[in-house]
Amino acid sequence: MVDLVRDVLIMAAPKQFGPWWFVVDLCGVAGTIVLLRRAGAAAGRFPIRILLAFAAFYAFGYLWEHGLGHFGSRQEMAFWPTLFLFGYTVAGLRLGAAFAAIGLGLTALIVAGYFWAGEAFPLWMAGATGLGFILCGFWMRRA
């Protein structure tokens, strides 16, 4: 849901949205931690490993985006979701093929949109990542 909101906001006002994407993603991270706590993850303890994993992904992405890559807005919109989808794909090695299928499938949709969606790329990303993650969440609940 966070990806959907973020990408629609980017499409609606790309110049005004600027660095605020991070605030939207931070809300998503906070929501994930709240949901994990409510579900009784790790016997009710604070999920520090998950928080550290998010921090590591964001630090790695920030290093590549600002330190080495100097991405434009289109590249940035494709980079961040594929970075986290790489995590899904790697998690699939341990947690099951469903994670790998989600990671590879959504990455393929992002790459296709990057090359062929043209000016509608932010809308494509809202659908591919926003709705894609929502549908995958329903799929994972059934698995």
C-alpha positions as a Python dict, from the first residue, in 0.01 Angstrom:
ca = {
    (1, 'M'): (0, 0, 0),
    (2, 'V'): (288, 235, 79),
    (3, 'D'): (436, 190, -269),
    (4, 'L'): (100, 265, -428),
    (5, 'V'): (57, 588, -228),
    (6, 'R'): (417, 699, -286),
    (7, 'D'): (409, 643, -662),
    (8, 'V'): (72, 816, -706),
    (9, 'L'): (208, 1115, -511),
    (10, 'I'): (518, 1121, -730),
    (11, 'M'): (304, 1117, -1045),
    (12, 'A'): (73, 1388, -913),
    (13, 'A'): (346, 1630, -803),
    (14, 'P'): (696, 1507, -891),
    (15, 'K'): (880, 1831, -814),
    (16, 'Q'): (702, 1893, -483),
    (17, 'F'): (735, 1534, -365),
    (18, 'G'): (1117, 1536, -377),
    (19, 'P'): (1276, 1387, -68),
    (20, 'W'): (941, 1318, 101),
    (21, 'W'): (937, 968, -47),
    (22, 'F'): (1156, 866, 246),
    (23, 'V'): (890, 979, 496),
    (24, 'V'): (629, 767, 317),
    (25, 'D'): (862, 465, 323),
    (26, 'L'): (942, 527, 689),
    (27, 'C'): (567, 509, 762),
    (28, 'G'): (567, 171, 586),
    (29, 'V'): (858, 44, 796),
    (30, 'A'): (686, 163, 1115),
    (31, 'G'): (364, -7, 1007),
    (32, 'T'): (550, -331, 941),
    (33, 'I'): (706, -326, 1287),
    (34, 'V'): (368, -254, 1449),
    (35, 'L'): (208, -544, 1260),
    (36, 'L'): (491, -777, 1362),
    (37, 'R'): (454, -679, 1727),
    (38, 'R'): (78, -729, 1714),
    (39, 'A'): (128, -1074, 1563),
    (40, 'G'): (346, -1173, 1859),
    (41, 'A'): (665, -1210, 1654),
    (42, 'A'): (964, -1341, 1850),
    (43, 'A'): (765, -1397, 2168),
    (44, 'G'): (658, -1033, 2194),
    (45, 'R'): (1008, -885, 2179),
    (46, 'F'): (1088, -580, 1970),
    (47, 'P'): (1186, -702, 1620),
    (48, 'I'): (1529, -536, 1621),
    (49, 'R'): (1665, -766, 1347),
    (50, 'I'): (1395, -653, 1109),
    (51, 'L'): (1460, -289, 1193),
    (52, 'L'): (1833, -345, 1133),
    (53, 'A'): (1760, -519, 802),
    (54, 'F'): (1553, -219, 686),
    (55, 'A'): (1832, 16, 796),
    (56, 'A'): (2093, -189, 609),
    (57, 'F'): (1887, -191, 289),
    (58, 'Y'): (1828, 185, 306),
    (59, 'A'): (2195, 257, 384),
    (60, 'F'): (2310, 38, 95),
    (61, 'G'): (2058, 199, -139),
    (62, 'Y'): (2150, 550, -30),
    (63, 'L'): (2519, 476, -88),
    (64, 'W'): (2449, 356, -441),
    (65, 'E'): (2197, 625, -526),
    (66, 'H'): (2382, 930, -396),
    (67, 'G'): (2742, 817, -355),
    (68, 'L'): (2801, 612, -666),
    (69, 'G'): (2504, 629, -900),
    (70, 'H'): (2365, 984, -906),
    (71, 'F'): (2032, 851, -1033),
    (72, 'G'): (1765, 1055, -1205),
    (73, 'S'): (1405, 1029, -1088),
    (74, 'R'): (1317, 747, -1330),
    (75, 'Q'): (1619, 540, -1229),
    (76, 'E'): (1547, 604, -861),
    (77, 'M'): (1187, 488, -899),
    (78, 'A'): (1309, 162, -1051),
    (79, 'F'): (1607, 113, -820),
    (80, 'W'): (1448, 120, -474),
    (81, 'P'): (1175, -141, -532),
    (82, 'T'): (1415, -372, -715),
    (83, 'L'): (1662, -342, -426),
    (84, 'F'): (1401, -469, -182),
    (85, 'L'): (1277, -728, -433),
    (86, 'F'): (1631, -861, -448),
    (87, 'G'): (1589, -920, -75),
    (88, 'Y'): (1268, -1111, -147),
    (89, 'T'): (1450, -1323, -406),
    (90, 'V'): (1736, -1404, -169),
    (91, 'A'): (1487, -1480, 111),
    (92, 'G'): (1331, -1730, -129),
    (93, 'L'): (1644, -1942, -96),
    (94, 'R'): (1563, -1997, 271),
    (95, 'L'): (1191, -1931, 310),
    (96, 'G'): (1048, -2091, -1),
    (97, 'A'): (994, -2043, -371),
    (98, 'A'): (703, -1803, -321),
    (99, 'F'): (939, -1527, -206),
    (100, 'A'): (1166, -1585, -505),
    (101, 'A'): (868, -1581, -742),
    (102, 'I'): (747, -1250, -595),
    (103, 'G'): (1093, -1096, -620),
    (104, 'L'): (1160, -1208, -975),
    (105, 'G'): (806, -1148, -1104),
    (106, 'L'): (771, -794, -974),
    (107, 'T'): (1126, -710, -1084),
    (108, 'A'): (1036, -823, -1437),
    (109, 'L'): (730, -596, -1431),
    (110, 'I'): (942, -300, -1316),
    (111, 'V'): (1203, -358, -1587),
    (112, 'A'): (932, -389, -1852),
    (113, 'G'): (773, -64, -1737),
    (114, 'Y'): (1109, 112, -1723),
    (115, 'F'): (1170, 41, -2090),
    (116, 'W'): (818, 53, -2233),
    (117, 'A'): (584, 262, -2014),
    (118, 'G'): (718, 600, -2126),
    (119, 'E'): (563, 898, -1944),
    (120, 'A'): (323, 665, -1761),
    (121, 'F'): (611, 504, -1570),
    (122, 'P'): (506, 644, -1227),
    (123, 'L'): (154, 509, -1282),
    (124, 'W'): (301, 178, -1398),
    (125, 'M'): (510, 165, -1081),
    (126, 'A'): (206, 238, -865),
    (127, 'G'): (32, -60, -1019),
    (128, 'A'): (328, -295, -1044),
    (129, 'T'): (470, -235, -697),
    (130, 'G'): (171, -106, -503),
    (131, 'L'): (-92, -347, -627),
    (132, 'G'): (169, -617, -686),
    (133, 'F'): (279, -618, -322),
    (134, 'I'): (-83, -613, -202),
    (135, 'L'): (-171, -914, -420),
    (136, 'C'): (146, -1093, -311),
    (137, 'G'): (53, -1027, 52),
    (138, 'F'): (-279, -1201, -3),
    (139, 'W'): (-97, -1485, -178),
    (140, 'M'): (147, -1523, 113),
    (141, 'R'): (-138, -1531, 366),
    (142, 'R'): (-285, -1829, 183),
    (143, 'A'): (51, -2010, 158),
}
